[in-house]
Amino acid sequence: MTEPTDARRSFGDLAPHLAEMTDKILFGEVWADPALSPRDRSLITITSLISLYRGNELPFHLQRALDNGLTRAEIIATITHLAFYAGWPPAMTALGIAHKLFDDAQD
């Protein structure tokens, strides 16, 4: 790869081997496995991140979910559903992150 990936831009200078594994294994092999569609993988990923209260990674994966075909309404429905299974605080945090992402996309 000649162009910097998100992983290399974010942390490649500090952890080049981790960035390489992220590119080759996570996004190269795992995400490319045809057993699940990219849309399904995105839904699983945002559900996991919300449930585990991982707001740091959520903006990237919410955008990726939109790029992979999830709608804003489906993302909001996922967050609403998870409020009852993962808890109110993780859902409210995810809602705030989604709101900012949607607002930024309109600018």
N, C-alpha and C positions, 0 to 999 in steps of 0.2 A: 504494500500500500504506500502510495506516495503522498496522498493527502492526509492531513491529521484527522483522526476520528475524534468523536466526542470524548472517548476515554483518554486518548493521547493529549488532547487539549486540556482536559480537566486535571489529570494527575500523572500523565506520562513522564513529565520531567522528574517527578518525585519517585514514582514506582513504575518504571518502564515495563517490567515483566508482568505486573498486574494489568497494566493497560493492554499489553499484547495478549494475555489470556482472555481478557474481557472481549477484545476484538475477535480473536480466533475461536474461542470456545463458546462463550456466552452468546454473543451476537452472530458468530459465524456458524457454529454447529447447533447449539440448543435452539435458538430462535429460528433457524433454517429447517429444522426437522419438520417434515410435512405431516406428521401425525396430528398436529394442531395447526390451525390457521393463525396467521399473525394477529387477527382480530381476537380470537379466543385467547391467545397468549397474553395479549394486552389486558383483556378483562381479568384473567387470572392474576396477572402481575399487579394491577392497580388494587384488586381485592386484597391481595396479600399485603401490599404496602400500607393500605388503609388499616387493615386489621392489626398489623404489627406496629402501627403508629410511626411509620417511617416517612415523615413529611419531607425529609431532605431529598429523597429520590423521586418523590411523587410528581413534581412539576414536569420533569423529563418524561416520565412514563404516562402522564395524562396527555401530554402533547403527542407522544408516540401512539397512544390509544386512538386519538382523533385521526392521526395519519393512517392508522390501520383500520379505520372504518367505524369505530364506535362514535355514536352521536353524543352531543352534549346532554340530551335528555337521558340517554342510557347511562352516562357517567353519573348524573345526578340521581337517577334511580338506584344505581349501585351504592352510592354513598348513603342514600336514605335507607336502603335495605340493611346495610352494614351497621347503621346506628343501633339497630336492635340486636345484632349478633356480635359486633366488635366493640360496641360501646359508643356513648354519646361524644366524649372528648375526641376520639380518633375521627369520627364522622364529621364533627364540627371543624376540626383542623383541615380535613380533606376538602370540605366545602369551601373554606376560605381560600385554599390553594387553587381549587377549580375556578372559583369566582375571579381571582386575580388573573389566571391564565386566560379565561374567556374575555375579560375586560381588555387585557393586553392585546389579544388577537384582533379586537375591534379598532384599535388605534391605527 
